[in-house]
Amino acid sequence: MKYYLIVGEASGDLHASHLMKSLQREDPEAQFRFFGGDLMTAVGGTRVKHYKELAYMGFIPVLLHLPTIFRNMRLCKRDITEWQPDVVILVDYPGFNLNIARFVKSRTSIPVYYYISPKIWAWKEYRIKNIKRDVDELFSILPFEVPFFEQKHHYPIHYVGNPTADEVRSFLEEGERRREEGGGQPAQRENKPIIALLAGSRKQEIKDNLPAMLEAVKAFPNYRCVVAGAPSIEDAYYEMFIKDSDVEIVHNETYDLLSRSTAALVTSGTATLETALFNVPQVVCYKTPVPHLIRFAFNHIIKCKYISLVNLIADKEVVQELLADRFSVKTIREELARILPGQPGREQMLRGYQQIRIALGETSAPDNAARMMVRLLKYA
């Protein structure tokens, strides 16, 4: 069968590449055409556009690049119509993908599947109308999305497991295999336990959060502090913040870093879930503009109770979220002290992590999704 996939960022490229491999196992005749990245290209098929030509974040960049965005949308629609795939598979990236879904549904008879559902439970809940109208099958990677879509909005979805859990599990299993073969762990520069600093993947997030993190960890001289560098951010940018400090940076080694860390300071995002799956106690740090206004919005307007995936999955505060008016060097330092070895908050958080793992399950998300997709297409 012919599969047309559309992603708009690096994480989508990663998850879609795994889904493509699973689809190949389920359907040896699978053909792929896609808007994607290097990882998807490595699997095979025809790349129409690289996701880097699509991804514009923030109001001003989007406004400045509107002609390019509209041109890419026209190209995508025309290409789908000409290639006539058996299914269009959208991966996250709702601003672009929901527009494509509307076109495909209204102008063709091609089914539309959505893998990694849009996070409308956090914002833009009105998009449920578009999803109900334009998406034939929705595949979720977060267990709490099932009651949101099915009970609140009466729209049936498929929970397939969580790919981040799959990736962490594979990393840990590979590490265990290497140890059994005598490979061991990489040598550490110092015989000190590690505090990992995961300050986000974008420059603005790093600028907002890393300075306070660095100031807070000064109170823990018996620990070695290591920054997980984001793939797209050059060392020179980090140097502006860490110069004259005994802090290291590692790139493309986040999983290895977490596997050796005692605690972590983490800016919200998938990194909070990764940290939990590595069983590393953490403090979530997220600086915002106009903090008291943001707090008011969270209390009275925003429907999402938490900002970290850990707490959203648990539906309770497993990890401390130092957001808006709770964000300060003092509170970061205090909460970090509570989760270090021998402190009461540590064991409580680790027990909460166990509940997260149970909720996510141990099945392979891309394998489950591929199996369901092929079955649905064959028997449609």
VEXBALO-118049 format. One record per residue (C-alpha): y, x negated, z negated; residue in three letters. Coordinates in steps of 0.001 Angstrom, whole numbers, padded with zeros to 6 digits, always signed. Example, Ala and Ser with C-alpha at 12.3 -4.5 7.8 and 13.67 -1.06 7.14 Angstrom:
<rs>
-004500-012300-007800ala
-001060-013670-007140ser
</rs>
This chain:
<rs>
+000000+000000+000000met
+003633-000990+000462lys
+005770-001487-002670tyr
+009572-001799-002626tyr
+010982-003200-005889leu
+014609-003512-007011ile
+015854-005629-009926val
+019364-006737-010835gly
+019033-009555-013377glu
+016841-012411-014614ala
+014823-010345-017095ser
+014042-007812-014371gly
+012868-010622-012088asp
+010488-011824-014826leu
+009050-008394-015632his
+008801-007356-011974ala
+006972-010570-011067ser
+004331-009795-013695his
+004063-006220-012441leu
+003591-007488-008877met
+000712-009735-009960lys
-000912-006787-011720ser
-000417-004584-008653leu
-002132-007235-006531gln
-005172-007097-008812arg
-005284-003292-008626glu
-004491-003144-004910asp
-005625-006233-002943pro
-003824-004869+000140glu
-000460-004710-001667ala
+002607-005626+000390gln
+005944-006300-001317phe
+009547-006106-000205arg
+012270-006454-002806phe
+015736-007094-004135phe
+014760-009733-006706gly
+014671-013352-007736gly
+012749-016594-007592asp
+009853-015429-009779leu
+009196-012418-007572met
+009493-014616-004485thr
+006809-016910-005895ala
+004394-013962-006118val
+004849-013155-002428gly
+006356-010648-000060gly
+009816-010451+001514thr
+012986-010878-000507arg
+015864-008949+001044val
+018544-010033-001456lys
+018635-012260-004514his
+019599-010395-007685tyr
+022411-012918-008269lys
+024212-011269-005348glu
+024062-007929-007194leu
+024746-008751-010834ala
+028344-008201-011906tyr
+028945-007496-015583met
+032054-005936-017092gly
+034692-003585-015742phe
+036947-006149-014018ile
+034180-008138-012210pro
+032627-004882-010988val
+036018-003627-009784leu
+036742-006879-007943leu
+033354-006861-006225his
+033123-003175-005322leu
+033012-003848-001542pro
+030069-006224-002037thr
+028276-003786-004336ile
+028672-000910-001870phe
+027577-003140+001009arg
+024413-004119-000879asn
+023685-000469-001681met
+023991+000448+002006arg
+021713-002434+002950leu
+019126-001405+000366cys
+019104+002231+001471lys
+018829+001307+005134arg
+016068-001214+004451asp
+013986+001279+002462ile
+014343+003880+005207thr
+013285+001414+007908glu
+010351-000127+005990trp
+009003+003218+004719gln
+007197+001991+001584pro
+004577+004030-000237asp
+006728+003856-003380val
+010088+002523-004570val
+009828+000847-007998ile
+013107+000458-009875leu
+013303-002056-012743val
+016034-001426-015356asp
+019565-002056-013865tyr
+020531+001657-013923pro
+024014+001488-012380gly
+022607+000360-009035phe
+019099+001766-009283asn
+019958+005360-010128leu
+022184+005464-007068asn
+019242+004252-004964ile
+016945+006799-006623ala
+019274+009631-005699arg
+019342+008515-002067phe
+015571+008051-001799val
+014853+011410-003410lys
+017360+013339-001289ser
+016781+011646+002085arg
+013079+010694+002113thr
+009676+011799+000817ser
+009019+008397-000815ile
+008144+008661-004541pro
+010433+006865-007006val
+008923+005114-010037tyr
+011068+003568-012780tyr
+009588+000608-014694tyr
+011492-000292-017873ile
+013438+002901-018307ser
+017252+002944-018591pro
+018427+002759-022205lys
+020163+006116-022118ile
+019297+006659-025801trp
+021977+004027-026550ala
+024686+005133-024114trp
+025244+007382-021096lys
+022696+009960-022222glu
+024032+012265-019501tyr
+022007+010171-017031arg
+018938+012160-018080ile
+019988+014726-015449lys
+019776+012078-012718asn
+016449+010814-013997ile
+014904+014277-014112lys
+016158+015023-010597arg
+015459+011699-008878asp
+012651+009838-010690val
+009047+010928-010191asp
+007440+008738-012866glu
+009053+006835-015736leu
+007288+003873-017377phe
+008588+002894-020818ser
+008128-000369-022731ile
+009563+000911-026038leu
+007496+003341-028136pro
+010500+005170-029619phe
+011522+006251-026110glu
+008556+008628-025902val
+009910+011227-028384pro
+013436+010731-027010phe
+012427+011675-023464phe
+009537+014034-024147glu
+010638+015935-027247gln
+014408+015853-026915lys
+014694+016102-023134his
+011292+017598-022165his
+010654+014881-019582tyr
+007158+013328-019697pro
+006946+009524-019509ile
+004332+006779-019757his
+004444+004227-022597tyr
+002606+001216-021152val
+003059-001431-023843gly
+005738-004068-024231asn
+006006-007073-021851pro
+007868-009175-024419thr
+004943-008719-026796ala
+002614-009706-023939asp
+004614-012872-023231glu
+004788-013955-026885val
+001083-013249-027341arg
+000244-015351-024250ser
+002428-018220-025489phe
+000766-018215-028915leu
-002718-018019-027408glu
-001935-020938-025099glu
-000612-022941-028048gly
-003784-022228-029994glu
-005882-023327-027021arg
-003941-026598-026735arg
-004386-027313-030440arg
-008122-026739-030171glu
-008186-029229-027298glu
-006272-031752-029412gly
-002836-031317-027869gly
-001112-030432-031134gly
+002574-029611-031558gln
+005427-031702-030114pro
+006848-034237-032522ala
+009952-033248-034468gln
+012977-035490-034687arg
+013244-035016-038435glu
+010895-033813-041095asn
+013076-030800-041872lys
+012399-027080-041461pro
+014329-025476-038609ile
+016935-022726-038506ile
+017172-021457-034922ala
+020495-020216-033557leu
+020195-017696-030707leu
+023793-016812-029926ala
+023330-014725-026766gly
+022984-015291-023043ser
+026597-014817-021918arg
+029629-016993-022555lys
+031565-014263-024364gln
+028666-013621-026758glu
+028355-017351-027477ile
+032111-017712-027991lys
+032148-014758-030399asp
+029045-015553-032445asn
+028144-019237-032374leu
+031152-020620-034326pro
+030440-018362-037322ala
+026722-019186-037145met
+027482-022913-037164leu
+029853-022547-040091glu
+027312-020535-042071ala
+024434-023015-041662val
+026533-025843-043105lys
+025545-024465-046498ala
+021891-025418-045814phe
+021819-029221-045380pro
+018068-029384-045979asn
+017478-027563-042703tyr
+017666-028786-039121arg
+019718-026425-036938cys
+018826-026004-033279val
+020648-023869-030690val
+018569-022105-028031ala
+020616-022709-024895gly
+020847-019840-022426ala
+019486-020778-018967pro
+022720-020020-017135ser
+025090-021773-019585ile
+025844-025461-019125glu
+025751-027955-022002asp
+029493-028609-021684ala
+030214-025063-022822tyr
+028114-025475-025970tyr
+029685-028862-026662glu
+033031-027151-027272met
+031481-025547-030355phe
+028939-028074-031654ile
+030868-031337-031244lys
+031083-033392-034445asp
+028123-031486-035927ser
+024488-032471-036340asp
+023214-029561-034277val
+020870-029845-031296glu
+020547-027755-028136ile
+017314-027042-026314val
+017066-025326-022926his
+014155-023247-021625asn
+012298-023851-024888glu
+013185-020737-026877thr
+009563-019743-027514tyr
+008643-023272-028572asp
+011690-023358-030854leu
+010845-020017-032480leu
+007221-021041-032957ser
+008455-023921-035150arg
+011353-022199-036947ser
+011579-021090-040569thr
+014469-018638-040035ala
+016934-017640-037326ala
+020408-016285-036694leu
+020211-014035-033652val
+022680-012109-031526thr
+021288-008680-030692ser
+019121-008161-027639gly
+015555-008902-026632thr
+015856-012107-028691ala
+015666-010060-031903thr
+012269-008699-030857leu
+011044-012122-029712glu
+012037-013598-033064thr
+010178-010873-034941ala
+007046-011325-032827leu
+007060-015015-033748phe
+007215-013893-037394asn
+010526-015665-038000val
+012809-013918-040525pro
+016238-013378-039007gln
+019790-012210-039491val
+021306-010302-036582val
+024915-011382-035982cys
+027183-009503-033583tyr
+030925-009937-033652lys
+032986-007173-032061thr
+036677-006569-031344pro
+038436-004030-033570val
+035537-004064-036067pro
+036625-001089-038181his
+036953+001070-035065leu
+033466+000012-033944ile
+032098+000906-037389arg
+033747+004329-037160phe
+032192+004820-033724ala
+028737+003919-035049phe
+029123+006311-037958asn
+030567+009244-036020his
+030213+008880-032236ile
+027436+006552-031091ile
+024036+008225-031394lys
+022099+004964-031716cys
+021579+004015-035390lys
+020842+000316-034818tyr
+021652-002473-032354ile
+018492-004578-032697ser
+015220-003664-031029leu
+013415-004543-034253val
+015147-001817-036228asn
+015074+000664-033350leu
+011291+000318-033034ile
+010779+000541-036796ala
+013371+003336-037134asp
+014626+001628-040268lys
+016543-001511-041224glu
+013897-004239-041207val
+016467-006914-040344val
+020059-007064-041520gln
+022557-006240-038759glu
+025886-007951-039392leu
+027850-005922-036879leu
+031593-005287-036671ala
+033113-005193-040189asp
+029921-006647-041717arg
+030219-009793-039588phe
+031640-012836-041424ser
+030602-016380-042273val
+030154-015311-045891lys
+027799-012414-045141thr
+025800-014498-042638ile
+025368-017215-045256arg
+024333-014726-047953glu
+021816-012896-045775glu
+020335-016135-044461leu
+019818-017348-048034ala
+017888-014141-048809arg
+015225-014789-046152ile
+014471-018465-046703leu
+011110-019461-048252pro
+010717-018292-051819gly
+013396-015615-051559gln
+012698-011872-052011pro
+013973-010693-048651gly
+011565-012896-046700arg
+008237-011216-047531glu
+009768-007763-047179gln
+010950-008605-043662met
+007581-010062-042681leu
+005879-006843-043783arg
+008311-004924-041563gly
+007408-007193-038644tyr
+003763-006221-039027gln
+004733-002569-038534gln
+006559-003556-035336ile
+003453-005215-033901arg
+001340-002156-034697ile
+003888+000150-033028ala
+004017-001963-029856leu
+000236-002192-029510gly
-001761-004958-027892glu
-002211-003669-024346thr
-000725-005435-021312ser
+002361-003574-020091ala
+002259-004733-016433pro
-001508-004174-016210asp
-001214-000669-017663asn
+001736+000207-015449ala
+000044-001129-012303ala
-003152+000761-013039arg
-001235+004009-013552met
+000946+003496-010482met
-001961+002832-008125val
-003920+005780-009488arg
-000940+008122-009159leu
-000248+006980-005601leu
-003874+007258-004500lys
-004308+010756-005874tyr
-000844+012134-005163ala
</rs>
